[in-house]
Amino acid sequence: MRVYLQTLGCKLNESELESWARDFIARGDELVDDPRRAETIVLNTCTVTSQAARKSRNLARHLARTNADAQIVLTGCYATLSSEQASRLPNVALVVPNADKEELVRLAGERLHAMDFQLVANGCRVPEAVSGELDFPPRTEIRKSGLCTRAFVKIQDGCNMACTYCIIPLARGRARSRPQSEIVDEIRVLVDAGYQEVILTGVQISDYRLGERETERNRLRGLCDLIGDILQNTALPRLRLTSIAPWDLDAELLDLFSDARVCRHLHLSLQSGSSTVLRRMRRPYSAEQFADAVAMARAKIPDVAITTDVIVGFPGEAEVEFRESVEFVERMNFARIHVFSYSPREGTLAAQLPLHVADEIKDARHKIMQRVADASLRRFAETFVGQTLNVLYEEQTPSPDRGGMGWGVWSGYTDNYIRVVTRSRENLGNRIVPTRIVEAVEDGARGELDVSISNF
């Protein structure tokens, strides 16, 4: 089949898409970058907010209009929680719930190739009692498709928490972990294929456990043991972590960052800088406890990038609480902040709370918090002006100047998550190159290469 892949939402969705891409290629299918050329379109949907669910529906309709002859496979959180609605969207031939995601490539190959348009959603099956290890098919072969730079590897799925605003526990089920040996084997294959960086992903990777026994020791040691295994038994140049719970930071985990291969980057979801709002969200920490976790990380990891998520306009958020949140976020000096306006999500406790904030107030608060986020990003990048950092270059765009003499503009990331752009007439793709930071720019920094690499 000729297959086009598209996703919405989180890095976990991206990791699943990359995994399917490798499996489709291993099956002998062809990946295409234009939906108009596809026979099969796979869309990994999102439903974390009502707006995300609407975007998922609209994108599915757009893809159907773009290619009326293609069969569409819908999966992901929207397709899981709204399977009947999803199955009625134009050209949808297959709906695969999250519980069956690991079988998606096989299902698409068997059912669609045989023109079997059977709906396989099975009535929105949510694995309430699932725990222990995930059944992931092994990755035994990877064929290069484009430039191999960074790969997402899913180590964990699901969530056992009960945050009032979040639908993820219902959409993805209870927390369960992937076998450690399988993760390490997949990373070895990725390294052999040329990848320079692996990003460990999950709903909350610090919830990674050793085996089926969900003891406190397993919960806290699982991720540390996995990272140690990866560092000891693979030649991976860079390992990046995502979605660490602030309450799971401890000295053992932070000590692992002394290995230069572990990227100096921690994503700790704050959600609000007001402790009273955090209590209504059912987040298990106060703003002060979050600040203590950040201080501990910065003491252990010099120049670490702390990135976060912040919600504005949560039900009942008074002006004084919003100001508390703004002042706290300013004080934290985050490297990057994802700002969200609260959106009611049917099926969550927050949707039933009183005192919902008016849309025009949420919009105004979003703009204020986004200005804080932009200033914080720039301040972090400015800290490194004049320093030389290693950058993994990923993308190139033609340079409009230099007289068309083969110059290109390359972009990539430092280990502490600063996006750097530079010019070079050499091919920097998938190379980790020392780069001097010369100025902060809108979304990161501009860098200059050593003259031995390129006459910038």
C-alpha positions as CSV (number, residue, x, y, z in Angstrom):
1,M,0.0,0.0,0.0
2,R,1.0,3.6,-0.4
3,V,0.5,5.1,3.1
4,Y,0.3,8.6,4.4
5,L,0.7,9.2,8.1
6,Q,-0.6,12.2,10.1
7,T,-0.9,13.0,13.8
8,L,-2.3,15.6,16.2
9,G,-1.4,16.2,19.8
10,C,1.4,15.0,22.0
11,K,4.8,13.5,21.6
12,L,3.4,10.2,22.5
13,N,1.3,10.3,19.4
14,E,4.4,11.3,17.4
15,S,6.3,8.3,18.8
16,E,3.5,5.9,17.8
17,L,3.4,7.4,14.3
18,E,7.2,6.9,13.9
19,S,6.8,3.3,15.1
20,W,4.0,2.6,12.5
21,A,6.2,4.2,9.8
22,R,9.0,1.7,10.5
23,D,6.5,-1.2,10.6
24,F,4.8,-0.2,7.3
25,I,8.2,0.0,5.6
26,A,9.2,-3.3,7.1
27,R,6.0,-4.8,5.6
28,G,7.0,-3.5,2.2
29,D,4.5,-0.7,2.0
30,E,5.5,2.7,0.6
31,L,5.3,5.9,2.8
32,V,4.3,9.0,0.9
33,D,4.5,12.6,2.0
34,D,1.4,13.8,0.0
35,P,-2.1,12.5,1.0
36,R,-3.2,12.8,-2.6
37,R,-0.8,9.9,-3.5
38,A,-2.0,7.6,-0.7
39,E,-4.2,4.6,-0.9
40,T,-4.4,4.5,2.9
41,I,-4.3,7.5,5.3
42,V,-3.6,6.9,9.0
43,L,-4.6,9.7,11.3
44,N,-3.6,9.6,15.0
45,T,-6.2,11.8,16.7
46,C,-6.3,13.8,20.0
47,T,-9.1,14.6,22.4
48,V,-7.3,16.2,25.3
49,T,-9.6,19.2,24.9
50,S,-12.9,19.7,23.1
51,Q,-11.0,21.9,20.6
52,A,-8.5,19.0,20.0
53,A,-11.4,16.7,19.3
54,R,-12.9,19.2,16.8
55,K,-9.5,19.6,15.1
56,S,-9.3,15.8,14.8
57,R,-12.7,15.7,13.1
58,N,-11.9,18.6,10.8
59,L,-8.5,17.1,9.8
60,A,-10.2,13.8,9.0
61,R,-12.7,15.6,6.8
62,H,-10.0,17.6,5.1
63,L,-8.0,14.5,4.3
64,A,-11.1,12.9,2.8
65,R,-11.7,15.9,0.6
66,T,-8.0,15.9,-0.4
67,N,-8.1,12.3,-1.6
68,A,-11.6,10.9,-2.0
69,D,-10.2,7.5,-3.1
70,A,-8.1,6.8,0.0
71,Q,-9.2,4.6,2.9
72,I,-8.8,6.4,6.2
73,V,-7.7,4.7,9.4
74,L,-8.6,6.7,12.5
75,T,-6.9,5.9,15.8
76,G,-5.9,7.8,19.0
77,C,-7.8,9.3,21.9
78,Y,-10.6,10.9,19.9
79,A,-11.2,7.7,17.9
80,T,-11.2,5.7,21.2
81,L,-13.6,7.9,23.1
82,S,-15.9,8.7,20.2
83,S,-15.6,5.6,18.0
84,E,-19.1,5.6,16.6
85,Q,-18.8,9.3,15.6
86,A,-15.4,8.7,14.2
87,S,-16.6,5.7,12.1
88,R,-19.2,8.0,10.4
89,L,-16.7,10.5,9.1
90,P,-16.1,10.5,5.4
91,N,-14.0,7.7,3.9
92,V,-13.2,6.1,7.3
93,A,-12.7,2.4,6.7
94,L,-11.1,1.4,10.0
95,V,-11.3,2.7,13.6
96,V,-8.5,1.4,15.9
97,P,-8.9,2.2,19.6
98,N,-5.9,2.9,21.7
99,A,-6.1,-0.6,23.2
100,D,-5.3,-2.1,19.8
101,K,-2.8,0.5,18.6
102,E,0.1,-2.0,18.6
103,E,-1.9,-4.0,16.0
104,L,-2.7,-1.1,13.7
105,V,-0.2,-1.9,11.0
106,R,-1.3,-5.6,10.9
107,L,-5.0,-4.6,10.9
108,A,-4.6,-2.1,8.2
109,G,-2.6,-4.5,6.0
110,E,-5.0,-7.4,6.5
111,R,-8.3,-5.7,6.4
112,L,-7.8,-2.7,4.1
113,H,-5.6,-4.6,1.6
114,A,-8.4,-7.1,1.3
115,M,-10.9,-4.2,1.0
116,D,-12.6,-5.2,4.3
117,F,-14.1,-2.1,5.7
118,Q,-15.1,-3.6,9.0
119,L,-15.2,-1.3,12.0
120,V,-12.9,-2.7,14.7
121,A,-13.5,-0.2,17.4
122,N,-15.4,-2.8,19.5
123,G,-17.4,-0.2,21.2
124,C,-14.7,2.0,22.7
125,R,-12.9,-0.6,24.7
126,V,-11.0,1.1,27.6
127,P,-8.7,-1.2,29.5
128,E,-9.8,-0.4,33.1
129,A,-7.8,-3.3,34.6
130,V,-4.8,-3.4,32.4
131,S,-1.5,-3.1,34.3
132,G,2.1,-4.5,34.0
133,E,3.8,-4.7,30.7
134,L,2.7,-3.6,27.3
135,D,2.7,-6.1,24.4
136,F,4.8,-4.3,21.8
137,P,5.8,-6.1,18.6
138,P,9.7,-6.2,18.3
139,R,11.4,-3.8,15.9
140,T,13.8,-6.0,14.0
141,E,14.3,-3.8,10.9
142,I,14.5,-0.1,10.2
143,R,15.0,1.2,6.7
144,K,16.0,4.8,6.4
145,S,13.3,7.1,5.1
146,G,14.7,10.6,4.9
147,L,17.2,12.0,7.5
148,C,17.5,10.0,10.7
149,T,18.2,12.5,13.5
150,R,15.8,12.1,16.5
151,A,13.5,9.2,17.2
152,F,10.7,8.9,19.7
153,V,10.5,5.6,21.6
154,K,7.4,4.9,23.7
155,I,8.3,3.2,27.0
156,Q,5.0,3.7,28.9
157,D,1.3,4.4,28.3
158,G,-1.7,5.3,30.4
159,C,-2.1,7.1,33.7
160,N,-3.4,6.3,37.2
161,M,-3.9,9.9,38.3
162,A,-7.3,11.7,38.5
163,C,-6.5,15.3,37.6
164,T,-9.9,17.0,37.2
165,Y,-9.3,18.5,33.8
166,C,-7.8,15.5,32.1
167,I,-9.4,12.8,29.9
168,I,-6.2,10.8,29.3
169,P,-6.8,8.1,31.9
170,L,-10.1,7.3,30.2
171,A,-8.7,7.5,26.7
172,R,-5.5,5.6,27.3
173,G,-6.3,3.4,30.3
174,R,-4.3,2.7,33.4
175,A,-0.5,3.0,33.5
176,R,1.5,0.1,32.1
177,S,5.1,-0.2,31.0
178,R,7.0,-1.8,28.1
179,P,9.6,-4.5,28.8
180,Q,13.0,-3.0,29.4
181,S,14.9,-5.4,27.2
182,E,12.6,-4.6,24.3
183,I,13.2,-0.9,24.6
184,V,17.0,-1.3,24.7
185,D,16.8,-3.6,21.7
186,E,14.8,-1.0,19.7
187,I,17.3,1.7,20.6
188,R,20.2,-0.5,19.3
189,V,18.3,-0.8,16.0
190,L,17.8,2.9,15.9
191,V,21.5,3.6,16.5
192,D,22.4,1.1,13.8
193,A,20.0,3.0,11.4
194,G,21.9,6.3,12.1
195,Y,19.8,8.1,14.7
196,Q,21.7,10.4,16.9
197,E,19.1,11.0,19.6
198,V,16.3,9.1,21.2
199,I,13.5,10.7,23.1
200,L,11.8,8.5,25.7
201,T,8.1,9.2,25.6
202,G,4.9,8.1,27.5
203,V,2.0,9.8,29.2
204,Q,4.3,10.1,32.2
205,I,7.6,8.3,31.8
206,S,8.6,8.6,35.5
207,D,5.7,6.2,36.1
208,Y,7.8,3.5,34.2
209,R,7.9,0.3,36.3
210,L,10.0,-2.8,36.5
211,G,7.7,-5.7,35.6
212,E,4.2,-6.2,36.9
213,R,4.8,-5.4,40.6
214,E,3.6,-1.8,41.0
215,T,5.5,-1.2,44.2
216,E,6.8,2.2,45.3
217,R,10.4,1.0,44.8
218,N,9.5,-0.2,41.2
219,R,7.9,3.1,40.4
220,L,10.8,5.2,41.5
221,R,13.6,2.9,40.3
222,G,12.1,1.8,37.0
223,L,13.1,4.8,35.0
224,C,16.6,5.0,36.6
225,D,17.3,1.3,35.8
226,L,16.1,1.7,32.2
227,I,18.3,4.8,31.6
228,G,21.3,3.0,33.1
229,D,20.7,0.0,30.9
230,I,20.4,2.2,27.8
231,L,23.6,4.1,28.6
232,Q,25.5,0.9,29.4
233,N,24.3,-1.3,26.5
234,T,23.9,1.0,23.5
235,A,26.1,3.4,21.6
236,L,23.4,6.1,21.5
237,P,24.9,9.6,21.4
238,R,22.0,11.4,23.0
239,L,19.1,10.4,25.3
240,R,16.3,12.9,26.0
241,L,13.6,12.5,28.6
242,T,10.0,13.8,28.5
243,S,7.1,14.2,31.0
244,I,8.7,13.7,34.4
245,A,6.3,14.2,37.3
246,P,7.6,16.9,39.5
247,W,7.1,14.7,42.6
248,D,9.2,11.9,41.1
249,L,12.4,14.0,40.9
250,D,15.0,12.5,43.3
251,A,18.8,12.5,43.6
252,E,19.2,9.1,41.9
253,L,17.4,10.2,38.8
254,L,19.2,13.6,38.7
255,D,22.6,11.9,39.2
256,L,22.1,10.2,35.8
257,F,22.5,13.5,34.1
258,S,26.2,13.5,35.0
259,D,26.6,11.3,31.9
260,A,27.0,13.8,29.0
261,R,24.9,11.6,26.8
262,V,21.7,12.4,28.8
263,C,20.4,15.7,27.5
264,R,20.2,18.5,30.1
265,H,16.4,18.9,29.7
266,L,13.5,18.2,32.0
267,H,9.9,18.7,31.1
268,L,7.9,19.2,34.4
269,S,4.2,20.0,33.9
270,L,3.3,22.9,36.2
271,Q,-0.3,23.7,35.0
272,S,-0.7,26.6,37.3
273,G,1.5,28.8,39.6
274,S,-1.4,29.2,42.0
275,S,-1.6,26.6,44.8
276,T,-5.3,27.0,45.2
277,V,-5.9,26.3,41.5
278,L,-3.6,23.3,41.7
279,R,-5.8,21.9,44.5
280,R,-8.9,22.3,42.3
281,M,-7.0,20.5,39.5
282,R,-6.1,17.7,41.9
283,R,-2.4,18.1,41.2
284,P,-0.4,16.5,44.1
285,Y,1.9,19.4,44.9
286,S,1.8,23.1,45.7
287,A,3.6,25.9,43.8
288,E,6.2,26.0,46.5
289,Q,6.9,22.3,46.2
290,F,7.2,22.6,42.5
291,A,9.7,25.4,43.0
292,D,11.7,23.2,45.3
293,A,11.9,20.4,42.7
294,V,13.1,22.9,40.1
295,A,15.8,24.2,42.5
296,M,17.0,20.7,43.2
297,A,17.2,20.0,39.4
298,R,19.2,23.2,38.8
299,A,21.6,22.4,41.6
300,K,22.3,19.0,40.2
301,I,22.4,19.8,36.5
302,P,24.2,23.0,35.4
303,D,22.5,24.9,32.6
304,V,19.5,22.5,32.6
305,A,16.5,23.5,30.5
306,I,13.2,23.2,32.5
307,T,10.2,23.3,30.2
308,T,6.6,23.2,31.3
309,D,2.9,23.5,30.5
310,V,0.6,26.1,31.9
311,I,-3.2,26.4,31.8
312,V,-5.0,29.7,32.1
313,G,-8.7,30.2,32.8
314,F,-9.3,27.1,34.8
315,P,-12.8,27.1,36.3
316,G,-12.9,29.4,39.3
317,E,-9.6,31.0,38.5
318,A,-9.9,34.4,40.1
319,E,-7.8,37.4,39.0
320,V,-5.6,37.1,42.1
321,E,-4.9,33.5,41.3
322,F,-4.1,34.3,37.7
323,R,-1.7,37.0,38.9
324,E,-0.1,34.5,41.3
325,S,0.4,32.1,38.4
326,V,2.0,34.8,36.2
327,E,4.3,35.9,38.9
328,F,5.3,32.3,39.7
329,V,6.0,31.5,36.1
330,E,8.1,34.7,35.7
331,R,10.1,33.7,38.8
332,M,10.8,30.2,37.5
333,N,12.7,31.3,34.3
334,F,11.5,28.3,32.2
335,A,13.4,27.5,29.0
336,R,10.1,27.0,27.1
337,I,6.4,27.2,28.1
338,H,3.4,25.7,26.4
339,V,0.4,27.9,27.2
340,F,-3.1,26.6,27.0
341,S,-6.5,28.2,27.6
342,Y,-8.7,25.8,29.6
343,S,-11.3,24.1,27.4
344,P,-14.1,22.1,29.0
345,R,-13.9,18.4,28.2
346,E,-17.0,16.3,28.6
347,G,-16.3,13.4,30.9
348,T,-14.0,15.3,33.2
349,L,-14.8,16.6,36.7
350,A,-13.6,20.1,35.8
351,A,-16.3,20.4,33.2
352,Q,-18.8,20.2,36.0
353,L,-17.2,22.7,38.2
354,P,-18.9,26.1,38.8
355,L,-17.6,29.5,37.9
356,H,-16.2,28.8,34.4
357,V,-14.1,31.7,33.1
358,A,-15.5,33.7,30.2
359,D,-13.9,33.2,26.8
360,E,-12.8,36.8,26.4
361,I,-11.1,36.7,29.9
362,K,-9.3,33.4,29.0
363,D,-8.1,35.0,25.7
364,A,-6.8,38.0,27.5
365,R,-5.0,35.9,30.1
366,H,-3.6,33.6,27.4
367,K,-2.0,36.6,25.7
368,I,-0.5,37.8,29.0
369,M,1.0,34.4,29.8
370,Q,2.2,33.9,26.3
371,R,4.2,37.2,26.6
372,V,5.8,35.8,29.7
373,A,6.6,32.6,27.9
374,D,8.2,34.4,25.0
375,A,10.3,36.5,27.3
376,S,11.3,33.5,29.3
377,L,12.4,31.6,26.2
378,R,14.5,34.5,25.0
379,R,16.1,35.0,28.5
380,F,17.2,31.4,28.6
381,A,18.8,31.6,25.1
382,E,20.5,34.9,26.0
383,T,22.2,33.1,28.9
384,F,24.4,31.2,26.4
385,V,25.4,34.0,24.0
386,G,29.2,33.7,23.6
387,Q,29.2,30.0,24.6
388,T,29.9,27.0,22.3
389,L,27.2,24.3,22.5
390,N,26.8,21.0,20.6
391,V,23.9,21.2,18.2
392,L,22.3,18.2,16.4
393,Y,21.3,19.7,13.0
394,E,18.2,18.3,11.5
395,E,16.7,20.5,8.8
396,Q,18.0,22.6,5.9
397,T,16.3,25.4,3.9
398,P,18.0,27.1,1.0
399,S,19.7,30.4,1.8
400,P,18.4,33.4,-0.2
401,D,21.8,35.2,0.0
402,R,25.5,34.2,-0.5
403,G,24.9,34.3,-4.3
404,G,23.5,30.8,-4.6
405,M,26.9,29.3,-3.8
406,G,25.5,26.3,-2.1
407,W,24.8,28.0,1.3
408,G,22.0,26.6,3.3
409,V,20.3,27.6,6.6
410,W,20.4,24.7,9.0
411,S,18.4,24.3,12.3
412,G,18.7,21.9,15.2
413,Y,18.7,21.6,18.9
414,T,21.3,21.8,21.7
415,D,21.1,19.1,24.4
416,N,19.4,21.7,26.6
417,Y,16.7,22.3,24.0
418,I,17.7,25.6,22.4
419,R,16.7,25.7,18.8
420,V,19.7,27.0,16.9
421,V,19.9,28.2,13.3
422,T,23.2,28.7,11.3
423,R,24.4,28.9,7.7
424,S,26.8,26.5,6.1
425,R,27.6,25.3,2.6
426,E,28.5,21.9,4.1
427,N,25.9,19.2,4.8
428,L,25.3,19.4,8.6
429,G,22.4,16.9,8.5
430,N,22.4,14.5,11.4
431,R,25.7,15.8,12.7
432,I,26.3,17.0,16.3
433,V,28.5,20.1,15.7
434,P,30.0,22.6,18.2
435,T,28.3,25.9,17.5
436,R,29.0,29.3,19.1
437,I,25.8,31.1,20.2
438,V,25.9,34.7,18.9
439,E,22.4,36.0,19.6
440,A,19.0,35.1,20.8
441,V,16.2,35.2,18.2
442,E,12.5,34.7,18.3
443,D,12.3,30.9,18.8
444,G,15.8,30.2,20.0
445,A,19.3,31.4,18.9
446,R,21.5,32.1,16.0
447,G,24.8,30.3,16.0
448,E,28.1,30.4,14.1
449,L,30.2,27.3,13.2
450,D,33.9,26.9,13.8
451,V,35.9,28.0,10.7
452,S,37.3,24.5,10.3
453,I,33.8,23.3,9.6
454,S,32.5,26.1,7.4
455,N,33.6,29.6,6.4
456,F,30.5,31.3,7.9
